Amino acid sequence: MVTSEGGAFKEIRGRIGKARTAFLKLRHIWKFTNISKNTKIRLYNNCALAVLLYGTECWRMTEKDSNKLSSFLNGCIRKILRIFWPRKITNKDLHETTGPNNMETLLIKAKKIWRCIGHIRRRPAEDLNRVALRLTPEEKRKKRRPKATWRRTVEAEMKEHGISWVKIEKKAQNRDEWKDLVLIICASGHNKD
């Protein structure tokens, strides 16, 4: 679902609701003391987080959307670890305890975007997906339309890493070279945060 402004707020809200349902279905597991913290986090990543991140490669993320996702992720981790109100712990300490879940989320999203672009670039030249990836609308942007589109965010990331569409075209044809490029892009994005 895309809003009239081109954002993914409705989709993100829906995904959070579905992930919350998946998380609550496992609430009896979160209460067990004989299950290790690492096992609970792995269950959370494989069940609730997977539901949350489905389709993220198509989202145009805003800071508000990112904060909403981070808030949901932190809340879930606090419930799993049984960290409640009187006990205070910063989000940084929380992620040091459980591993970098927030960074992992962003890395997974980035990998999915770049993997998707690689698949599209390997398709035949007349394929609609490939044509749509480079399509530029002829009319001017209307008032109050967002300047940040999915394509613009991808191109901004390409510019940060000194990558052009020509280089993407060349690297995407060789799957091993493409995987290496995606790892470099995602690793350098992780190091910035």
Contacts in CASP RR format, 6 or more apart in sequence:
PFRMAT RR
TARGET T0000
AUTHOR 0000-0000-0000
METHOD contacts of the structure
MODEL  1
MVTSEGGAFKEIRGRIGKARTAFLKLRHIWKFTNISKNTKIRLYNNCALA
VLLYGTECWRMTEKDSNKLSSFLNGCIRKILRIFWPRKITNKDLHETTGP
NNMETLLIKAKKIWRCIGHIRRRPAEDLNRVALRLTPEEKRKKRRPKATW
RRTVEAEMKEHGISWVKIEKKAQNRDEWKDLVLIICASGHNKD
1 8 0 8 1.000
1 10 0 8 1.000
1 11 0 8 1.000
1 14 0 8 1.000
2 8 0 8 1.000
2 10 0 8 1.000
2 11 0 8 1.000
3 9 0 8 1.000
3 10 0 8 1.000
5 144 0 8 1.000
5 145 0 8 1.000
5 146 0 8 1.000
6 60 0 8 1.000
6 145 0 8 1.000
6 146 0 8 1.000
6 149 0 8 1.000
7 59 0 8 1.000
7 60 0 8 1.000
7 62 0 8 1.000
7 146 0 8 1.000
8 58 0 8 1.000
8 59 0 8 1.000
8 60 0 8 1.000
8 61 0 8 1.000
8 65 0 8 1.000
9 62 0 8 1.000
9 64 0 8 1.000
9 65 0 8 1.000
11 59 0 8 1.000
12 59 0 8 1.000
12 65 0 8 1.000
12 68 0 8 1.000
12 69 0 8 1.000
13 68 0 8 1.000
15 51 0 8 1.000
15 52 0 8 1.000
15 53 0 8 1.000
15 54 0 8 1.000
16 52 0 8 1.000
16 68 0 8 1.000
16 69 0 8 1.000
16 72 0 8 1.000
18 51 0 8 1.000
18 52 0 8 1.000
19 48 0 8 1.000
19 49 0 8 1.000
19 51 0 8 1.000
19 52 0 8 1.000
19 72 0 8 1.000
20 48 0 8 1.000
20 72 0 8 1.000
22 47 0 8 1.000
22 48 0 8 1.000
22 51 0 8 1.000
23 44 0 8 1.000
23 47 0 8 1.000
23 48 0 8 1.000
23 76 0 8 1.000
23 79 0 8 1.000
26 43 0 8 1.000
26 44 0 8 1.000
26 47 0 8 1.000
26 48 0 8 1.000
29 35 0 8 1.000
29 40 0 8 1.000
29 43 0 8 1.000
30 40 0 8 1.000
30 79 0 8 1.000
30 80 0 8 1.000
30 82 0 8 1.000
37 80 0 8 1.000
37 81 0 8 1.000
37 98 0 8 1.000
40 80 0 8 1.000
41 77 0 8 1.000
41 80 0 8 1.000
41 98 0 8 1.000
41 99 0 8 1.000
41 101 0 8 1.000
44 76 0 8 1.000
44 77 0 8 1.000
44 80 0 8 1.000
45 101 0 8 1.000
45 104 0 8 1.000
48 76 0 8 1.000
49 73 0 8 1.000
49 101 0 8 1.000
49 105 0 8 1.000
52 69 0 8 1.000
52 72 0 8 1.000
52 73 0 8 1.000
53 105 0 8 1.000
53 108 0 8 1.000
53 109 0 8 1.000
53 112 0 8 1.000
55 112 0 8 1.000
56 108 0 8 1.000
56 109 0 8 1.000
56 112 0 8 1.000
56 113 0 8 1.000
57 109 0 8 1.000
57 112 0 8 1.000
57 113 0 8 1.000
57 115 0 8 1.000
57 116 0 8 1.000
58 150 0 8 1.000
59 65 0 8 1.000
59 109 0 8 1.000
59 150 0 8 1.000
60 146 0 8 1.000
60 148 0 8 1.000
60 149 0 8 1.000
60 150 0 8 1.000
60 153 0 8 1.000
61 109 0 8 1.000
61 153 0 8 1.000
62 148 0 8 1.000
69 105 0 8 1.000
70 91 0 8 1.000
70 102 0 8 1.000
73 101 0 8 1.000
73 102 0 8 1.000
73 105 0 8 1.000
74 91 0 8 1.000
74 94 0 8 1.000
74 102 0 8 1.000
77 94 0 8 1.000
77 98 0 8 1.000
77 101 0 8 1.000
78 84 0 8 1.000
78 89 0 8 1.000
78 94 0 8 1.000
81 94 0 8 1.000
81 97 0 8 1.000
81 98 0 8 1.000
83 89 0 8 1.000
83 94 0 8 1.000
89 97 0 8 1.000
91 102 0 8 1.000
95 101 0 8 1.000
95 102 0 8 1.000
95 103 0 8 1.000
103 190 0 8 1.000
103 193 0 8 1.000
106 189 0 8 1.000
106 190 0 8 1.000
106 193 0 8 1.000
107 186 0 8 1.000
107 189 0 8 1.000
107 190 0 8 1.000
110 157 0 8 1.000
110 185 0 8 1.000
110 186 0 8 1.000
110 189 0 8 1.000
111 182 0 8 1.000
111 186 0 8 1.000
113 154 0 8 1.000
114 181 0 8 1.000
114 182 0 8 1.000
114 185 0 8 1.000
114 186 0 8 1.000
115 182 0 8 1.000
117 133 0 8 1.000
117 154 0 8 1.000
117 168 0 8 1.000
117 172 0 8 1.000
118 168 0 8 1.000
118 172 0 8 1.000
118 178 0 8 1.000
120 127 0 8 1.000
120 129 0 8 1.000
120 130 0 8 1.000
120 133 0 8 1.000
121 130 0 8 1.000
121 133 0 8 1.000
121 168 0 8 1.000
121 169 0 8 1.000
121 172 0 8 1.000
121 173 0 8 1.000
122 172 0 8 1.000
122 173 0 8 1.000
123 129 0 8 1.000
123 130 0 8 1.000
124 130 0 8 1.000
133 151 0 8 1.000
134 165 0 8 1.000
141 147 0 8 1.000
157 185 0 8 1.000
158 164 0 8 1.000
158 165 0 8 1.000
158 168 0 8 1.000
161 184 0 8 1.000
161 185 0 8 1.000
161 188 0 8 1.000
163 181 0 8 1.000
163 185 0 8 1.000
171 177 0 8 1.000
171 178 0 8 1.000
171 181 0 8 1.000
172 178 0 8 1.000
END
